[in-house]
Amino acid sequence: MTQGEESQVTEVEATVTEEVVEKPKESLEPKQPVNEIKILITLKDDSILLGVQSPDCDPVFKTFKGTMAVALKQVPVLVKEAKEKWAAAPLNPKADLPEPPPSQAPARTPPTPKPTKPTAQPSFF
C-alpha cells in the first residue's frame, strides 16, 4: 500500500468512527404507547368468545352465552377492563415453575443383534 492509500484508509476509518460515535441509539428512548387495539368476536352456536389485544400486551379474553348483540354490548366493557389490566401490568408474569425431577426411567440398552448364519450361495447351473 502506498502512503497516499494509507492516508485515505485512515481518513475513512476516522469518518466511520465519528459516525458510529455521533449517532444516538434510538432503542434507548422510551417508547410511546401504541393506541392500537384488536377486537376478536367468535360466535359458535350460542357461545361467544370475546378478545382484546394491543401490541406489547397480553390479550384479554372473555367467554359467555348470547347473541351478536350481546357480544357488541360487552366490547366497551372488555376494552375498559383490558386497559386497566395493561396499565397495571401489560404482560403476565413469567411462571416460576420448579425444575422437573430427573427421569427415573432406566436407561435403555440397545438390543443385541441375532447371530446370522452365512447363507450358501445358490447354484445357477
VENJO-V289765 format. One record per backbone hydrogen bond with DSSP energy under -0.5 kcal/mol. CO is the residue of the C=O (numbers start at 0). NH is the residue of the N-H. E is the energy in kcal/mol with one decimal. If there is no record, write none. Layout:
BEGIN
CO&NH&E  CO&NH&E
END
This chain:
BEGIN
1&5&-2.2  2&6&-1.9  3&7&-1.7  4&8&-2.2  5&9&-2.2  6&10&-2.1  7&11&-2.3  8&12&-2.6  9&13&-2.2  10&14&-2.3  11&15&-2.6  12&16&-2.3  13&17&-2.4  14&18&-2.3  15&19&-2.2  16&20&-2.3  17&21&-2.7  18&22&-1.6  23&25&-0.5  24&27&-0.8  25&28&-1.2  33&35&-0.7  37&52&-2.5  39&50&-2.7  41&48&-2.5  43&46&-2.6  45&65&-2.6  46&43&-2.4  47&49&-0.5  47&63&-1.9  48&41&-2.6  49&61&-2.4  50&39&-2.8  51&59&-2.6  52&37&-3.3  53&56&-1.6  59&51&-2.3  61&49&-3.1  63&47&-2.9  66&70&-2.2  67&71&-2.6  68&72&-1.6  69&73&-1.3  70&74&-0.9  71&75&-0.5  73&77&-2.6  74&78&-2.6  75&79&-2.1  76&80&-2.3  77&81&-2.7  78&82&-2.5  79&83&-2.1  80&84&-2.3  81&85&-2.9  82&86&-1.9  83&87&-1.5  84&88&-2.9  89&57&-2.7  94&96&-1.0  121&123&-0.5
END
